[in-house]
Amino acid sequence: MSYFAAVWVRILATCAEKWHTGLRVLTGQQDIITGVAFSADRKMLASVSIDKTILLWDTTTGICTAVLKGYSNGVRMVTLS
Protein backbone atom coordinates (compact mmCIF):
# COMPACT_ATOMS: atom_id res chain seq x y z
CA MET A 1 0.00 0.00 0.00
CA SER A 2 1.33 3.41 -0.85
CA TYR A 3 0.10 6.86 0.02
CA PHE A 4 1.05 10.45 -0.60
CA ALA A 5 1.77 12.95 2.17
CA ALA A 6 2.54 16.58 1.63
CA VAL A 7 6.18 17.42 2.30
CA TRP A 8 5.17 19.83 5.10
CA VAL A 9 3.33 17.14 7.07
CA ARG A 10 5.37 15.88 10.03
CA ILE A 11 4.64 13.43 12.81
CA LEU A 12 5.18 15.34 16.05
CA ALA A 13 4.35 12.63 18.56
CA THR A 14 3.32 9.02 18.73
CA CYS A 15 1.21 7.03 21.12
CA ALA A 16 0.75 3.36 21.71
CA GLU A 17 -1.63 1.66 19.32
CA LYS A 18 -3.11 -0.45 22.09
CA TRP A 19 -3.50 0.96 25.57
CA HIS A 20 -4.60 -1.05 28.54
CA THR A 21 -8.27 -0.10 29.07
CA GLY A 22 -7.56 0.56 32.75
CA LEU A 23 -5.50 3.59 31.77
CA ARG A 24 -8.59 5.39 30.55
CA VAL A 25 -11.09 4.72 33.35
CA LEU A 26 -11.90 7.26 36.06
CA THR A 27 -13.79 5.76 38.97
CA GLY A 28 -15.22 7.51 41.98
CA GLN A 29 -18.01 9.63 40.59
CA GLN A 30 -21.51 8.25 40.89
CA ASP A 31 -22.92 9.52 37.59
CA ILE A 32 -21.91 10.65 34.11
CA ILE A 33 -18.62 12.55 33.83
CA THR A 34 -19.43 15.68 31.84
CA GLY A 35 -16.00 17.25 31.53
CA VAL A 36 -12.30 16.93 32.22
CA ALA A 37 -9.35 19.34 32.23
CA PHE A 38 -5.61 19.00 32.69
CA SER A 39 -3.47 21.47 34.61
CA ALA A 40 -0.89 23.38 32.55
CA ASP A 41 1.92 21.12 33.78
CA ARG A 42 -0.19 17.98 33.09
CA LYS A 43 0.32 16.76 36.67
CA MET A 44 -3.34 17.14 37.67
CA LEU A 45 -6.61 16.19 36.01
CA ALA A 46 -10.01 17.44 37.14
CA SER A 47 -13.17 15.49 36.30
CA VAL A 48 -16.68 16.86 36.79
CA SER A 49 -19.98 15.06 36.95
CA ILE A 50 -23.70 15.59 37.10
CA ASP A 51 -23.45 13.95 40.54
CA LYS A 52 -22.45 17.46 41.77
CA THR A 53 -18.75 16.66 42.36
CA ILE A 54 -15.33 17.64 41.06
CA LEU A 55 -12.53 15.11 41.55
CA LEU A 56 -8.86 16.05 41.31
CA TRP A 57 -6.48 13.32 40.12
CA ASP A 58 -2.71 12.95 40.24
CA THR A 59 -1.85 11.97 36.66
CA THR A 60 1.39 10.26 37.69
CA THR A 61 -0.20 7.85 40.16
CA GLY A 62 -3.83 7.85 38.99
CA ILE A 63 -4.95 8.51 42.57
CA CYS A 64 -7.83 10.84 43.39
CA THR A 65 -6.31 13.52 45.64
CA ALA A 66 -9.41 15.62 46.42
CA VAL A 67 -13.19 15.55 46.14
CA LEU A 68 -14.98 18.89 45.87
CA LYS A 69 -18.70 18.63 46.59
CA GLY A 70 -21.62 20.69 47.79
CA TYR A 71 -22.73 22.12 44.46
CA SER A 72 -26.48 22.64 44.09
CA ASN A 73 -26.51 21.39 40.48
CA GLY A 74 -24.55 18.93 38.41
CA VAL A 75 -21.20 20.29 37.27
CA ARG A 76 -20.83 20.49 33.51
CA MET A 77 -17.43 22.12 32.83
CA VAL A 78 -14.10 22.68 34.53
CA THR A 79 -10.88 24.53 33.84
CA LEU A 80 -7.63 24.65 35.78
CA SER A 81 -5.24 27.56 35.99
Backbone as a chain_set.jsonl record, in Angstrom:
{"seq": "MSYFAAVWVRILATCAEKWHTGLRVLTGQQDIITGVAFSADRKMLASVSIDKTILLWDTTTGICTAVLKGYSNGVRMVTLS", "coords": {"N": [[0.848, -1.166, 0.0], [0.575, 2.175, -0.831], [0.903, 5.669, -0.178], [0.339, 9.205, -0.405], [1.88, 11.963, 1.099], [1.903, 15.32, 1.986], [4.845, 17.344, 1.718], [5.207, 19.048, 3.861], [3.967, 17.914, 6.01], [4.403, 16.566, 9.181], [5.163, 14.089, 11.627], [4.589, 14.679, 14.9], [4.353, 13.512, 17.397], [3.961, 10.311, 18.948], [1.777, 7.655, 19.923], [0.896, 4.803, 21.856], [-0.451, 2.057, 20.065], [-2.199, 0.239, 21.189], [-3.665, 0.622, 24.161], [-3.826, -0.259, 27.598], [-7.025, -0.846, 28.844], [-7.591, -0.017, 31.409], [-6.146, 2.285, 31.796], [-7.646, 4.37, 30.967], [-9.883, 4.805, 32.531], [-11.847, 6.489, 34.822], [-12.74, 6.271, 38.105], [-15.039, 6.723, 40.769], [-16.801, 8.827, 40.716], [-20.343, 9.114, 40.872], [-22.081, 9.303, 38.771], [-22.621, 10.338, 35.342], [-19.655, 11.517, 33.825], [-19.049, 14.742, 32.892], [-17.137, 16.484, 31.997], [-13.607, 17.127, 31.608], [-10.356, 18.339, 32.584], [-6.951, 19.197, 32.155], [-4.214, 20.28, 34.192], [-1.877, 22.979, 33.56], [0.739, 21.989, 33.714], [0.307, 19.352, 33.344], [0.173, 17.595, 35.471], [-2.038, 17.282, 37.024], [-5.429, 16.285, 36.862], [-8.757, 17.227, 36.425], [-11.995, 16.051, 36.976], [-15.433, 16.339, 36.227], [-18.872, 15.978, 37.185], [-22.368, 15.129, 36.731], [-23.207, 14.347, 39.145], [-22.741, 16.27, 40.973], [-20.102, 16.741, 41.804], [-16.546, 17.461, 41.843], [-13.613, 15.921, 41.008], [-10.193, 15.683, 41.769], [-7.268, 14.54, 40.278], [-4.14, 12.883, 40.504], [-2.002, 12.713, 37.912], [0.255, 11.178, 37.584], [0.19, 9.043, 39.411], [-2.452, 8.22, 39.267], [-4.21, 8.456, 41.313], [-6.992, 9.681, 43.144], [-6.914, 12.804, 44.518], [-8.426, 14.75, 45.761], [-11.805, 15.573, 46.614], [-14.292, 17.631, 45.596], [-17.269, 18.891, 46.699], [-20.781, 19.684, 47.164], [-22.1, 21.321, 45.504], [-25.024, 22.831, 44.104], [-26.155, 22.028, 41.759], [-25.62, 19.707, 39.025], [-22.274, 19.494, 37.85], [-20.913, 20.812, 34.93], [-18.726, 21.758, 33.416], [-15.154, 22.337, 33.583], [-12.136, 24.066, 34.382], [-8.645, 24.489, 34.739], [-6.226, 26.533, 36.314]], "CA": [[0.0, 0.0, 0.0], [1.33, 3.414, -0.846], [0.097, 6.861, 0.021], [1.051, 10.45, -0.605], [1.774, 12.949, 2.173], [2.541, 16.583, 1.628], [6.184, 17.425, 2.299], [5.166, 19.835, 5.097], [3.326, 17.138, 7.071], [5.367, 15.883, 10.034], [4.64, 13.429, 12.81], [5.182, 15.337, 16.051], [4.348, 12.627, 18.559], [3.318, 9.02, 18.727], [1.211, 7.029, 21.121], [0.747, 3.359, 21.708], [-1.631, 1.66, 19.32], [-3.114, -0.452, 22.092], [-3.498, 0.963, 25.566], [-4.598, -1.047, 28.541], [-8.27, -0.103, 29.068], [-7.562, 0.557, 32.747], [-5.498, 3.59, 31.767], [-8.593, 5.393, 30.55], [-11.086, 4.716, 33.347], [-11.901, 7.259, 36.06], [-13.79, 5.757, 38.975], [-15.219, 7.512, 41.978], [-18.014, 9.632, 40.59], [-21.513, 8.245, 40.888], [-22.92, 9.518, 37.593], [-21.912, 10.647, 34.107], [-18.617, 12.551, 33.827], [-19.434, 15.679, 31.841], [-15.998, 17.255, 31.526], [-12.298, 16.929, 32.221], [-9.353, 19.339, 32.228], [-5.608, 19.003, 32.686], [-3.472, 21.468, 34.606], [-0.891, 23.381, 32.552], [1.915, 21.122, 33.781], [-0.192, 17.983, 33.092], [0.319, 16.762, 36.665], [-3.342, 17.142, 37.666], [-6.607, 16.188, 36.013], [-10.013, 17.435, 37.138], [-13.167, 15.487, 36.3], [-16.679, 16.859, 36.793], [-19.975, 15.057, 36.948], [-23.698, 15.589, 37.104], [-23.453, 13.951, 40.536], [-22.446, 17.464, 41.773], [-18.754, 16.656, 42.362], [-15.326, 17.64, 41.059], [-12.532, 15.108, 41.548], [-8.86, 16.048, 41.315], [-6.479, 13.323, 40.121], [-2.711, 12.955, 40.238], [-1.847, 11.967, 36.659], [1.386, 10.26, 37.692], [-0.195, 7.846, 40.156], [-3.835, 7.851, 38.99], [-4.948, 8.513, 42.574], [-7.832, 10.845, 43.394], [-6.311, 13.523, 45.639], [-9.412, 15.615, 46.424], [-13.188, 15.554, 46.144], [-14.983, 18.887, 45.871], [-18.701, 18.63, 46.591], [-21.624, 20.686, 47.79], [-22.728, 22.125, 44.464], [-26.479, 22.645, 44.092], [-26.512, 21.394, 40.479], [-24.545, 18.932, 38.414], [-21.202, 20.294, 37.272], [-20.828, 20.489, 33.506], [-17.432, 22.118, 32.827], [-14.102, 22.679, 34.535], [-10.876, 24.527, 33.836], [-7.626, 24.648, 35.777], [-5.24, 27.561, 35.993]], "C": [[0.9, 1.236, 0.0], [0.367, 4.581, -0.663], [0.965, 8.084, -0.168], [0.826, 11.353, 0.591], [2.499, 14.203, 1.719], [3.881, 16.687, 2.344], [6.19, 18.197, 3.61], [4.489, 19.096, 6.245], [4.397, 16.398, 7.847], [4.631, 15.179, 11.16], [5.355, 14.035, 14.001], [5.273, 14.433, 17.269], [3.679, 11.317, 18.168], [2.689, 8.554, 20.033], [1.015, 5.553, 20.818], [-0.528, 3.034, 20.946], [-2.673, 1.007, 20.231], [-2.769, -0.091, 23.52], [-4.308, 0.003, 26.404], [-5.846, -0.23, 28.884], [-8.319, 0.529, 30.448], [-6.919, 1.932, 32.795], [-6.471, 4.717, 31.444], [-9.856, 5.429, 31.395], [-10.927, 5.551, 34.611], [-13.038, 6.694, 36.892], [-13.872, 6.631, 40.209], [-16.442, 8.407, 41.909], [-19.191, 8.698, 40.37], [-22.41, 8.391, 39.67], [-22.025, 9.894, 36.416], [-20.871, 11.753, 34.318], [-18.891, 13.454, 32.632], [-18.281, 16.528, 31.327], [-14.735, 16.901, 32.266], [-11.374, 18.057, 31.778], [-8.038, 18.97, 32.877], [-5.057, 20.331, 33.172], [-2.421, 21.765, 33.541], [0.339, 22.484, 32.549], [1.578, 19.641, 33.589], [-0.044, 17.049, 34.29], [-1.004, 16.526, 37.374], [-4.436, 17.101, 36.604], [-7.819, 16.433, 36.896], [-11.115, 16.797, 36.317], [-14.412, 16.007, 37.013], [-17.837, 15.974, 36.37], [-21.309, 15.703, 37.301], [-24.081, 15.111, 38.506], [-23.054, 15.06, 41.524], [-21.064, 17.411, 42.435], [-17.699, 17.033, 41.333], [-14.268, 16.786, 41.746], [-11.226, 15.567, 40.938], [-7.976, 14.812, 41.368], [-5.015, 13.656, 39.909], [-2.469, 12.102, 38.993], [-0.673, 10.997, 36.672], [0.978, 8.949, 38.332], [-1.584, 7.338, 39.807], [-4.717, 7.899, 40.22], [-5.759, 9.797, 42.656], [-7.305, 11.539, 44.649], [-7.294, 14.426, 46.378], [-10.777, 15.434, 45.782], [-13.831, 16.87, 46.57], [-16.472, 18.643, 45.667], [-19.479, 19.712, 47.31], [-22.292, 21.6, 46.775], [-24.22, 21.827, 44.421], [-26.966, 21.982, 42.804], [-25.352, 20.559, 39.996], [-23.529, 19.855, 37.782], [-20.998, 19.863, 35.843], [-19.465, 20.774, 32.879], [-16.439, 22.445, 33.932], [-12.906, 23.211, 33.752], [-9.907, 24.719, 34.985], [-6.656, 25.734, 35.346], [-4.117, 27.551, 37.011]], "O": [[1.869, 1.311, 0.755], [-0.824, 4.481, -0.957], [2.192, 8.001, -0.099], [-0.306, 11.495, 1.051], [3.582, 14.135, 1.138], [4.036, 16.175, 3.453], [7.107, 18.016, 4.411], [4.446, 19.617, 7.359], [5.211, 15.683, 7.261], [3.577, 15.642, 11.596], [6.576, 13.93, 14.117], [6.182, 14.582, 18.086], [2.936, 11.239, 17.19], [3.049, 9.024, 21.112], [0.976, 5.132, 19.662], [-1.564, 3.664, 21.159], [-3.875, 1.204, 20.058], [-1.708, -0.456, 24.027], [-5.351, -0.489, 25.973], [-5.735, 0.959, 29.185], [-9.023, 1.52, 30.641], [-7.133, 2.674, 33.753], [-6.148, 5.89, 31.629], [-10.833, 6.055, 30.982], [-9.988, 5.35, 35.38], [-14.179, 6.644, 36.433], [-12.874, 7.21, 40.638], [-17.053, 8.71, 42.934], [-19.058, 7.634, 39.766], [-23.403, 7.673, 39.548], [-20.802, 9.775, 36.499], [-21.166, 12.791, 34.912], [-18.959, 12.987, 31.495], [-18.429, 17.223, 30.322], [-14.775, 16.435, 33.405], [-11.581, 18.659, 30.725], [-8.005, 18.489, 34.009], [-5.392, 21.384, 32.63], [-2.107, 20.906, 32.717], [0.924, 22.242, 31.492], [2.458, 18.783, 33.663], [-0.129, 15.831, 34.134], [-1.09, 15.657, 38.241], [-4.368, 17.792, 35.588], [-7.896, 15.9, 38.003], [-11.171, 16.976, 35.1], [-14.446, 16.103, 38.24], [-17.788, 15.31, 35.335], [-21.378, 16.674, 38.054], [-25.162, 15.437, 38.998], [-23.027, 14.846, 42.736], [-20.876, 17.977, 43.512], [-17.918, 16.94, 40.125], [-14.055, 16.92, 42.951], [-11.149, 15.815, 39.734], [-7.937, 14.114, 42.382], [-4.689, 14.613, 39.205], [-2.708, 10.894, 39.017], [-0.619, 10.084, 35.848], [1.362, 7.875, 37.871], [-1.881, 6.162, 40.017], [-5.856, 7.434, 40.183], [-5.28, 10.869, 42.287], [-7.254, 10.934, 45.72], [-7.024, 14.828, 47.51], [-10.895, 15.18, 44.584], [-13.905, 17.18, 47.759], [-16.893, 18.233, 44.585], [-18.897, 20.558, 47.989], [-22.978, 22.551, 47.151], [-24.636, 20.696, 44.674], [-28.069, 21.435, 42.766], [-24.233, 20.683, 40.494], [-23.892, 20.895, 37.234], [-20.918, 18.667, 35.563], [-19.08, 20.11, 31.916], [-16.816, 22.782, 35.054], [-12.696, 22.843, 32.596], [-10.316, 25.077, 36.09], [-6.308, 25.846, 34.171], [-3.186, 28.349, 36.911]]}, "num_chains": 1, "name": "protein.A"}
